[in-house]
């Protein structure tokens, strides 16, 4: 076992954490420090050359409910183009300053590019196995500034490349075939940085290469290697400028682990956060990083029910990077009737909150929001005005809010 792993696995928080009470706290949009009354739940410890926040789950005693507007600018609701060629499902969306890019979803559909007014612009590639075609896509980069869209399919030995007009450009050969991977292309400097789910036998967990597939640097998997099980994942939020955050989600089996940053310049995986869990064996869990907070989720194992399995309860936490105060948390959309946001620890990606919703589901959500007796007159009017314009045969709607700087 690697020294870093041993250290991260054996960290015990010895500093006294003063509990400030238990229970649930609701916060409004003007709150300045939502965790001010929550206990200290961790501390920074030295691991090699790095300072890693080590949190102890048993010290998380509070639950806070936070408004989306605490983290984001004003939210817009965009009605997508209703032409047949523009229709989409409830897929993931990648956003940039002026564009929206759909993912393939399941069953796979072609990636589609829209502007921020909802106008359909073009398909990006197509479903298939020929040049510029793909089946299932694991990661996408929308590089608006350089007129490029990069697409990483599952089990791929190349990165697909397009311009914003939908033209298929020459693909970028990859040093290794990638079962599941996250990446970032530096178009100006002509480099590609990749973090792969490091199945046993792969020689690298991360590497940087040029556009022709020539390796410039790489990091061996070491203790980060995972069994060949496609239940495992690799995730990155990309919510901070020039930060390539990495979470190797080892579900089968779970293990002591850490959140990392891929330090491309110094060719290293820098540990940043770890959690000591109360359950044994270690539960399913994930880590994430925002500008001022560490966040994550903890899931109980699935339970057997008549006819199949049901997911265990999942809880989410938020920890202030400066004060080490933390709490379980829920996130609610105060721009839209104060409804709770699912999977709040993964609410943001590429600097945005984005929700892709079908018109029928949007109408249901509006009806539920209007039942809230505490809704302001202004928000009630905004919702009823929107409600009157929605047709059940419309294309999807996109809720989008940019993270505050």
C-alpha positions as CSV (number, residue, x, y, z in Angstrom):
1,X,0.0,0.0,0.0
2,X,1.2,3.5,-0.9
3,X,2.4,5.8,1.9
4,X,-0.2,8.4,1.0
5,X,-3.0,5.8,1.2
6,X,-1.8,4.7,4.6
7,X,-1.8,8.2,5.9
8,X,-5.2,9.1,4.5
9,X,-6.7,5.8,5.7
10,X,-5.4,6.3,9.3
11,X,-6.2,10.0,9.8
12,X,-8.0,10.6,13.1
13,X,-9.3,14.0,13.9
14,X,-7.9,14.9,17.3
15,X,-8.9,18.5,17.5
16,X,-12.0,19.2,19.6
17,X,-15.0,20.2,17.6
18,X,-17.6,22.2,19.5
19,X,-21.1,21.2,18.6
20,X,-23.5,24.2,18.0
21,X,-26.7,22.3,18.2
22,X,-28.5,19.7,16.0
23,X,-31.5,19.9,13.8
24,X,-32.4,21.6,10.6
25,X,-31.7,25.2,9.6
26,X,-33.4,27.0,6.7
27,X,-31.4,29.8,5.1
28,X,-32.5,32.6,2.8
29,X,-30.7,34.1,-0.1
30,X,-29.1,36.9,1.9
31,X,-27.3,34.5,4.3
32,X,-23.6,35.4,4.5
33,X,-22.2,32.2,6.2
34,X,-24.7,29.3,6.1
35,X,-22.4,27.1,8.2
36,X,-21.6,29.7,10.9
37,X,-23.6,27.8,13.5
38,X,-22.5,24.4,12.4
39,X,-19.8,22.4,14.2
40,X,-16.2,22.0,13.1
41,X,-16.1,18.6,11.5
42,X,-12.6,18.3,10.2
43,X,-9.1,19.7,10.1
44,X,-6.2,20.1,7.7
45,X,-3.5,17.5,8.1
46,X,-0.1,17.3,6.4
47,X,0.2,14.4,4.0
48,X,3.6,14.5,2.3
49,X,3.8,17.9,0.7
50,X,0.1,18.5,0.8
51,X,-2.5,19.8,3.3
52,X,-5.5,17.6,3.1
53,X,-8.8,18.3,4.8
54,X,-9.8,15.2,6.8
55,X,-13.5,15.1,7.9
56,X,-15.1,12.8,10.4
57,X,-18.7,11.9,9.5
58,X,-19.7,11.4,13.1
59,X,-19.2,15.1,13.7
60,X,-21.8,16.1,11.1
61,X,-24.8,16.7,13.3
62,X,-26.6,19.6,11.7
63,X,-28.7,19.8,8.5
64,X,-28.9,23.1,6.6
65,X,-31.2,24.0,3.7
66,X,-29.6,26.4,1.3
67,X,-31.0,28.5,-1.6
68,X,-29.6,28.1,-5.1
69,X,-29.2,31.9,-5.2
70,X,-26.5,31.7,-2.5
71,X,-24.2,30.0,-5.0
72,X,-25.5,31.3,-8.4
73,X,-26.5,34.4,-10.3
74,X,-30.1,34.8,-11.5
75,X,-31.6,31.7,-13.1
76,X,-33.0,31.7,-16.6
77,X,-35.6,29.3,-18.1
78,X,-34.9,28.7,-21.8
79,X,-37.5,27.2,-24.1
80,X,-35.8,25.1,-26.7
81,X,-36.6,25.2,-30.4
82,X,-39.6,23.1,-31.2
83,X,-38.6,21.9,-34.7
84,X,-38.5,18.1,-35.1
85,X,-34.8,18.1,-35.7
86,X,-34.3,20.0,-32.4
87,X,-36.2,17.6,-30.1
88,X,-34.2,16.2,-27.2
89,X,-34.7,14.0,-24.2
90,X,-33.9,14.7,-20.5
91,X,-30.1,14.4,-21.2
92,X,-27.2,16.1,-19.5
93,X,-26.4,19.6,-20.8
94,X,-23.0,21.2,-21.1
95,X,-23.2,25.1,-21.0
96,X,-20.8,27.8,-22.1
97,X,-21.2,31.6,-22.2
98,X,-23.4,31.5,-25.4
99,X,-24.2,27.9,-26.1
100,X,-25.9,24.8,-24.8
101,X,-24.8,21.3,-25.8
102,X,-26.9,18.2,-25.2
103,X,-25.4,14.8,-24.4
104,X,-26.3,11.6,-26.1
105,X,-28.6,10.1,-23.3
106,X,-30.1,6.7,-23.5
107,X,-31.1,5.4,-26.0
108,X,-28.4,7.5,-27.7
109,X,-29.4,10.5,-29.7
110,X,-27.1,12.8,-31.7
111,X,-25.5,15.7,-29.7
112,X,-27.2,19.0,-30.5
113,X,-26.0,22.5,-30.2
114,X,-28.3,25.4,-29.2
115,X,-27.7,29.1,-28.5
116,X,-28.7,30.6,-25.2
117,X,-32.0,31.8,-26.7
118,X,-32.9,28.1,-27.3
119,X,-32.4,28.2,-31.1
120,X,-31.3,24.9,-32.6
121,X,-28.1,25.4,-34.5
122,X,-26.8,22.0,-35.6
123,X,-26.2,18.3,-34.7
124,X,-22.7,17.5,-33.6
125,X,-21.7,14.2,-35.2
126,X,-24.2,11.3,-35.3
127,X,-24.9,7.9,-33.9
128,X,-22.8,5.2,-35.5
129,X,-19.3,3.7,-35.9
130,X,-18.0,5.8,-38.8
131,X,-15.8,8.9,-38.9
132,X,-17.2,11.6,-36.5
133,X,-19.7,9.1,-35.1
134,X,-20.2,7.7,-31.6
135,X,-22.5,5.5,-29.6
136,X,-22.3,6.4,-25.9
137,X,-20.4,9.5,-24.8
138,X,-18.7,9.8,-21.3
139,X,-17.4,13.4,-21.4
140,X,-17.7,16.5,-23.5
141,X,-15.8,19.8,-23.6
142,X,-17.4,22.9,-25.2
143,X,-14.5,25.2,-26.1
144,X,-16.5,28.2,-27.3
145,X,-13.5,30.6,-27.4
146,X,-11.6,28.3,-29.8
147,X,-14.6,27.2,-31.9
148,X,-14.2,23.5,-30.8
149,X,-16.2,20.7,-29.4
150,X,-14.4,17.7,-28.1
151,X,-16.2,14.4,-27.4
152,X,-14.9,11.4,-25.5
153,X,-16.9,8.2,-26.2
154,X,-16.8,5.2,-23.9
155,X,-14.1,2.7,-24.6
156,X,-12.4,5.1,-27.0
157,X,-8.9,5.3,-28.4
158,X,-9.5,8.8,-29.9
159,X,-11.1,12.1,-29.0
160,X,-13.6,13.3,-31.5
161,X,-13.4,16.9,-32.7
162,X,-15.9,19.3,-34.3
163,X,-16.3,23.0,-34.8
164,X,-19.4,24.9,-33.7
165,X,-20.9,24.6,-37.2
166,X,-20.9,20.9,-36.8
167,X,-18.1,20.1,-39.2
168,X,-16.2,16.9,-38.4
169,X,-12.5,17.6,-37.9
170,X,-9.6,15.3,-37.5
171,X,-9.9,13.2,-34.3
172,X,-7.1,13.3,-31.7
173,X,-5.5,9.8,-31.2
174,X,-5.1,9.0,-27.5
175,X,-2.1,7.3,-25.8
176,X,-4.4,4.7,-24.3
177,X,-7.8,3.3,-24.9
178,X,-10.1,4.9,-22.3
179,X,-12.9,2.8,-20.7
180,X,-14.2,5.9,-18.9
181,X,-12.4,9.1,-18.6
182,X,-12.5,12.9,-18.0
183,X,-10.3,15.2,-20.0
184,X,-9.4,18.8,-20.8
185,X,-8.0,20.1,-24.1
186,X,-5.8,23.2,-24.1
187,X,-6.5,24.2,-27.7
188,X,-4.0,27.1,-27.8
189,X,-1.1,25.0,-26.4
190,X,-2.2,21.9,-28.3
191,X,-2.2,19.6,-25.4
192,X,-4.7,17.0,-24.0
193,X,-4.9,16.0,-20.4
194,X,-6.8,12.9,-19.5
195,X,-7.7,11.1,-16.2
196,X,-9.0,7.6,-16.8
197,X,-10.8,5.1,-14.7
198,X,-7.7,3.0,-13.9
199,X,-8.7,-0.6,-14.4
200,X,-6.2,-3.2,-13.4
201,X,-3.5,-3.5,-16.2
202,X,-3.7,0.1,-17.4
203,X,-0.3,1.7,-17.1
204,X,-1.6,5.2,-16.3
205,X,-4.3,6.9,-14.3
206,X,-3.5,10.3,-15.9
207,X,-1.4,11.7,-18.7
208,X,-0.8,14.7,-20.9
209,X,-0.1,14.4,-24.6
210,X,0.0,16.5,-27.8
211,X,-2.7,16.6,-30.4
212,X,-0.9,13.8,-32.4
213,X,-1.0,11.3,-29.5
214,X,2.5,11.7,-28.3
215,X,2.8,11.3,-24.5
216,X,4.4,14.2,-22.7
217,X,3.9,13.0,-19.1
218,X,2.0,10.3,-17.2
219,X,1.1,9.1,-13.7
220,X,1.1,5.4,-12.9
221,X,-2.2,4.2,-11.1
222,X,-0.5,2.9,-7.9
223,X,-3.1,2.7,-5.2
224,X,-5.7,4.3,-7.4
225,X,-6.2,1.2,-9.5
226,X,-9.7,-0.3,-9.5
227,X,-11.1,-3.7,-10.4
228,X,-12.5,-4.2,-13.9
229,X,-16.1,-3.3,-12.9
230,X,-18.0,-0.8,-14.9
231,X,-20.0,0.2,-11.8
232,X,-17.0,2.3,-10.9
233,X,-16.7,5.8,-12.2
234,X,-14.4,8.8,-12.6
235,X,-15.9,12.2,-12.1
236,X,-14.8,15.9,-12.4
237,X,-16.8,19.0,-11.7
238,X,-14.6,21.6,-13.5
239,X,-16.3,24.3,-11.4
240,X,-13.1,26.3,-10.7
241,X,-10.9,27.9,-13.3
242,X,-7.7,25.9,-14.1
243,X,-8.6,23.2,-11.6
244,X,-9.0,19.6,-12.8
245,X,-10.7,17.9,-9.8
246,X,-10.8,14.2,-9.8
247,X,-12.9,11.6,-7.9
248,X,-12.2,7.9,-8.6
249,X,-15.5,6.4,-7.5
250,X,-14.7,2.9,-6.4
251,X,-18.1,1.3,-5.7
252,X,-17.1,-2.3,-6.3
253,X,-15.5,-2.5,-3.8
254,X,-15.6,0.7,-1.6
255,X,-12.3,1.7,0.0
256,X,-10.5,4.5,1.9
257,X,-9.9,7.2,-0.7
258,X,-9.5,10.9,-1.4
259,X,-10.6,13.7,-3.7
260,X,-7.7,14.8,-5.9
261,X,-6.6,17.6,-8.3
262,X,-4.7,16.6,-11.4
263,X,-1.7,19.0,-11.2
264,X,-0.8,18.9,-14.9
265,X,2.2,21.3,-14.6
266,X,3.9,19.2,-11.9
267,X,2.6,15.8,-13.2
268,X,1.0,14.6,-9.9
269,X,-2.3,13.8,-8.3
270,X,-2.7,16.1,-5.4
271,X,-5.0,14.9,-2.5
272,X,-7.3,17.5,-1.1
273,X,-10.1,16.0,0.9
274,X,-11.0,12.7,2.6
275,X,-13.7,11.4,4.9
276,X,-13.7,9.0,7.8
277,X,-17.1,7.2,7.7
278,X,-19.2,6.0,10.6
279,X,-20.4,2.8,8.8
280,X,-18.3,-0.4,8.4
281,X,-17.9,-1.5,5.7
282,X,-17.3,1.9,4.0
283,X,-20.5,3.0,2.2
284,X,-20.9,4.1,-1.3
285,X,-19.8,7.7,-1.5
286,X,-18.5,10.5,-3.8
287,X,-16.5,13.7,-3.3
288,X,-16.7,17.1,-5.0
289,X,-15.1,20.5,-4.7
290,X,-16.5,24.0,-5.2
291,X,-14.7,27.3,-4.9
292,X,-15.3,27.7,-1.1
293,X,-16.6,24.2,-0.1
294,X,-16.0,20.5,-0.2
295,X,-19.1,18.5,-0.8
296,X,-20.1,14.9,-1.1
297,X,-22.6,12.1,-0.7
298,X,-23.0,9.0,1.3
299,X,-25.3,6.2,0.3
300,X,-26.7,3.2,2.2
301,X,-26.4,0.0,0.2
302,X,-29.4,-1.1,-1.9
303,X,-32.1,-3.0,-0.1
304,X,-34.1,-5.9,-1.5
305,X,-37.8,-5.3,-2.1
306,X,-40.4,-7.5,-3.7
307,X,-39.5,-7.8,-7.4
308,X,-36.1,-6.3,-7.2
309,X,-33.8,-3.8,-5.4
310,X,-34.3,-0.3,-4.1
311,X,-31.5,2.3,-3.7
312,X,-30.6,3.0,-0.1
313,X,-30.9,6.4,1.4
314,X,-28.4,9.0,0.2
315,X,-27.4,12.0,2.3
316,X,-25.3,15.0,1.3
317,X,-22.8,17.2,3.1
318,X,-21.1,20.6,2.7
319,X,-17.9,21.7,4.5
320,X,-16.4,25.2,4.5
321,X,-12.8,25.1,3.3
322,X,-11.7,28.0,5.5
323,X,-13.5,27.2,8.8
324,X,-13.8,23.4,8.5
325,X,-17.4,23.8,9.7
326,X,-19.8,21.5,8.0
327,X,-23.3,20.0,7.9
328,X,-25.6,17.7,6.0
329,X,-27.4,19.9,3.5
330,X,-30.2,20.3,1.0
331,X,-30.3,22.7,-1.8
332,X,-33.6,24.4,-2.9
333,X,-34.4,26.4,-6.0
334,X,-35.6,29.7,-4.6
335,X,-36.0,31.0,-8.2
336,X,-38.6,28.3,-8.8
337,X,-41.0,27.9,-5.8
338,X,-38.4,26.6,-3.3
339,X,-38.4,23.0,-4.6
340,X,-35.6,20.8,-3.5
341,X,-32.8,20.0,-6.0
342,X,-31.9,16.4,-6.3
343,X,-28.3,15.3,-5.7
344,X,-27.2,18.7,-4.5
345,X,-23.5,17.7,-4.2
346,X,-23.5,17.3,-8.0
347,X,-25.7,20.3,-8.7
348,X,-23.0,22.2,-10.6
349,X,-20.8,21.4,-13.6
350,X,-18.5,23.5,-15.7
351,X,-19.5,26.5,-13.7
352,X,-23.3,26.2,-14.1
353,X,-26.4,24.8,-12.5
354,X,-28.4,23.2,-15.4
355,X,-31.6,21.3,-15.4
356,X,-33.1,19.8,-18.5
357,X,-36.8,19.2,-18.1
358,X,-39.7,17.9,-20.2
359,X,-42.7,20.3,-20.5
360,X,-45.1,17.9,-18.8
361,X,-42.7,17.6,-15.8
362,X,-42.2,21.3,-15.8
363,X,-46.0,21.9,-15.6
364,X,-46.2,19.4,-12.7
365,X,-43.4,21.2,-10.9
366,X,-45.1,24.6,-11.4
367,X,-48.4,23.2,-10.0
368,X,-46.5,21.9,-6.9
369,X,-44.6,25.2,-6.5
370,X,-47.8,27.3,-6.6
371,X,-49.1,25.3,-3.6
372,X,-46.4,26.9,-1.5
373,X,-48.3,29.5,0.7
374,X,-45.1,31.4,1.4
375,X,-44.4,32.1,-2.3
376,X,-44.1,35.9,-2.9
377,X,-46.6,37.6,-5.2
378,X,-43.8,38.4,-7.7
379,X,-42.6,34.7,-7.9
380,X,-46.2,33.5,-8.1
381,X,-46.9,35.7,-11.0
382,X,-43.7,34.7,-12.8
383,X,-44.7,31.0,-12.4
384,X,-48.3,31.5,-13.5
385,X,-47.1,33.5,-16.6
386,X,-44.7,30.7,-17.5
387,X,-47.4,28.1,-16.9
388,X,-49.7,29.8,-19.4
389,X,-47.1,29.5,-22.2
390,X,-46.2,25.9,-21.9
391,X,-47.6,23.3,-24.3
392,X,-47.3,19.6,-23.6
393,X,-45.9,19.0,-27.0
394,X,-43.1,21.6,-26.6
395,X,-39.5,20.7,-26.7
396,X,-37.7,20.6,-23.4
397,X,-37.0,23.6,-21.2
398,X,-33.6,24.4,-19.7
399,X,-33.1,26.0,-16.2
400,X,-29.7,27.5,-16.1
401,X,-27.8,29.7,-13.5
402,X,-24.1,30.6,-13.6
403,X,-22.0,30.1,-10.5
404,X,-21.0,33.3,-8.8
405,X,-17.3,34.3,-9.1
